[in-house]
């Protein structure tokens, strides 16, 4: 009897609306969950009964069911925070985290460093990314992002770069260098800092004397109390290096060489420290003569730099939009520690939710494309930010009202069918 089937049709409607209401309730419950993606219940009708076989037409529906519950992978609003380890993805992609249950994926970037120095989420899962080598270069090796050692090792100076102008108006061989009175017996003097193998700072005083054929001799002297052998009587500075630079007729750097080097600092530092003094891109080595020049104006140092540093403590950590974690140290050194990786899926809506703001890869989601942010369609990372839930409460309340009314209407279908059956039963009387 058609009346009985209408009751079961009403039951299917009540069941489907109840499941739809559950989806709405879940969305509302997670309206403040970081990185949460709202879901939508999608309904489909149940195969109908044909009254005329396969000729079509005259079909009676059998009700409704929930065909799918799909997350809406829209971008959530980004809220600024004051914590350096808070990260948000702006665009496509998921953070990759690992634990005892394997690899998971999440949009929740509320990370922190645990007691062992690993970057983890609230479930103690370790955030994955590319590791950096000792020099701070990002490599393609994936692994756990870990907090650096609190004390960065000292590094001895290997190279000193100088950009000078040496006054061409000085008369050649007009001064004979005397280490007991170096300032008065040189044409030009300047000082630069350098470090030994233990990170101790030393002042290297450079003295320049002009010779014939646009050639200058330079000598490097440090405090005699800092080097092995000390200094002769009446001399405060000890010579540690000597060399020559020459220039072309138009004042460009032609050649440069170190003829003597003996950096032997006291205190247990490495003896015979090798230090390259680089005056620029000399022509003899295939360069263009850029760097130190010899022009007709007062000798002066334009800029200088060196690659050594003392030991230092971590003072600050920060991420950039490429997900690179950078540490600043008390010695002024800045070093890259690693880079957060993002995973992009062709069908992100098919990812399997496992709770705790985590997703697992499924058969329908496809394989993840994992790499650096901003590459291959992956989004950027926003430091000191978190992605809010994509739940729109106004829309969810409207869905709640429509599901409620649909549930009530299906219930009315059942009560109406019951009244009709009651009329049939009354016919016997």
C-alpha positions, 0 to 999 in steps of 0.5 A, spaced: 500 500 500 502 506 498 500 509 504 505 505 508 511 506 503 510 514 504 511 513 512 518 510 510 519 515 506 518 520 511 522 516 516 528 517 511 527 524 511 527 525 518 534 521 518 537 525 513 535 531 516 537 529 523 544 527 520 544 534 516 543 537 523 549 533 526 553 537 521 551 543 522 551 542 530 559 540 529 560 546 525 557 551 530 561 547 536 568 548 532 566 556 530 572 558 534 577 552 532 583 554 529 584 552 522 577 548 522 574 547 515 566 547 515 563 541 512 556 541 508 551 535 508 549 534 501 543 530 500 541 525 494 534 522 493 533 514 493 532 510 487 524 511 485 519 505 484 517 505 477 510 504 475 511 502 468 517 499 468 523 502 464 519 506 459 520 512 464 515 516 467 510 515 473 516 514 478 514 514 485 520 516 490 523 512 496 525 518 500 532 521 501 539 520 504 545 523 505 550 522 499 556 526 502 559 530 508 564 534 504 569 540 508 569 546 505 576 548 503 575 555 503 581 560 506 579 562 513 581 569 516 588 570 519 588 573 526 595 576 528 598 574 535 604 575 539 607 568 539 613 567 534 611 560 533 604 561 531 603 560 523 598 560 518 597 558 511 595 563 506 592 559 500 593 552 499 597 547 503 597 543 509 602 543 515 605 536 515 606 533 522 609 526 524 608 522 531 607 515 533 601 514 528 605 516 522 604 522 518 598 527 519 596 534 516 593 540 519 591 547 518 592 549 525 599 552 526 599 553 533 606 550 534 611 551 540 617 548 542 617 542 547 622 540 552 627 537 547 627 543 542 622 540 537 617 544 534 610 541 535 603 542 535 598 541 541 598 533 540 606 533 541 606 531 533 613 534 530 612 539 525 616 537 518 620 541 514 627 542 510 633 542 515 639 547 514 646 545 514 652 548 519 652 554 515 645 556 515 644 553 508 637 550 507 638 543 504 632 538 501 633 533 507 626 533 510 626 532 518 623 534 524 624 542 525 628 543 532 630 549 536 638 550 535 643 549 541 642 555 545 650 557 544 652 558 537 659 556 536 665 561 535 668 561 528 675 564 526 676 569 521 677 566 514 677 572 510 677 580 511 674 584 505 676 591 504 674 597 500 679 602 500 682 608 497 689 609 497 691 616 495 695 616 489 698 623 491 703 620 496 710 620 494 713 613 492 718 611 498 717 617 501 717 613 508 720 607 511 716 603 515 718 602 522 714 598 527 716 601 533 713 608 530 708 605 525 703 611 524 708 616 523 712 611 518 706 609 514 702 613 508 695 610 511 693 606 517 686 603 519 684 598 523 679 592 522 676 587 527 677 579 527 676 573 531 681 567 533 678 560 533 676 561 540 672 567 538 676 572 541 676 579 538 682 582 536 684 589 533 688 588 526 691 595 525 693 595 517 699 600 515 700 602 508 706 605 504 706 607 497 712 604 493 714 605 485 710 603 479 703 604 483 705 598 488 703 599 495 706 594 501 701 593 507 702 590 514 698 587 519 699 588 526 696 586 533 697 588 540 703 584 542 701 581 548 695 577 544 700 573 540 705 568 541 712 571 541 710 577 544 714 584 541 721 586 541 723 592 546 720 598 545 715 596 540 707 595 542 705 592 536 707 585 533 706 584 525 702 578 523 702 579 516 705 583 510 703 583 503 702 588 496 697 591 492 698 594 485 694 598 481 693 600 473 694 607 470 687 609 471 687 607 479 683 600 478 686 594 482 691 590 478 694 585 483 694 583 490 698 578 494 700 576 501 707 575 502 707 573 509 702 571 514 703 568 522 697 569 526 699 565 532 694 568 538 695 566 545 690 563 550 690 556 546 687 558 540 689 555 533 696 557 531 698 559 524 691 561 523 690 562 515 686 569 514 685 572 507 685 579 506 681 581 500 682 588 497 677 586 491 676 583 484 683 584 481 684 584 474 690 579 475 685 574 477 680 575 471 676 581 475 674 588 473 679 591 478 673 593 482 674 594 490 680 598 492 682 604 488 688 609 487 685 615 486 688 622 487 684 624 494 685 622 501 686 615 503 680 612 506 676 606 508 669 605 504 667 599 507 669 592 510 667 586 513 669 579 515 666 572 516 668 571 524 664 571 530 664 570 537 660 565 541 653 567 542 646 566 545 640 565 542 636 572 543 630 571 538 627 567 533 622 568 527 619 565 521 618 569 514 613 568 508 617 562 505 617 559 512 624 559 514 626 559 521 631 564 523 635 565 529 639 571 532 644 571 536 647 575 542 654 576 538 650 579 532 650 573 528 644 571 524 643 564 522 637 560 518 635 553 522 630 550 517 624 551 513 617 549 514 614 544 508 607 545 506 603 539 502 598 540 497 593 535 495 589 535 488 583 533 492 583 536 499 576 535 500 577 527 500 582 528 506 580 523 512 578 527 518 581 524 525 580 529 530 585 534 533 585 538 527 588 533 523 587 530 517 590 523 514 591 522 506 585 517 503 585 514 496 581 519 493 585 525 496 591 523 491 598 523 493 601 530 497 605 535 493 610 537 499 615 542 498 617 549 500 611 555 501 610 559 495 612 554 490 608 549 485 601 553 487 602 552 495 600 558 499 605 562 503 606 562 511 604 568 515 608 568 521 605 570 528 598 569 525 593 563 526 587 561 521 580 562 524 575 557 523 571 558 516 564 557 520 559 562 518 554 562 524 549 566 520 549 561 515 549 555 520 543 558 524 539 558 517 541 551 515 539 549 522 532 552 521 531 549 514 533 542 517 528 543 523 523 545 518 524 539 514 524 534 519 518 537 522 515 536 515 517 529 514 514 528 521 508 531 519 508 526 513 508 520 518 502 523 522 498 524 516 499 517 513 498 514 520 491 518 520 490 515 513 491 508 515 486 509 521 481 511 516 482 504 513 482 500 520 475 504 521 472 501 515 471 494 518 467 497 523 
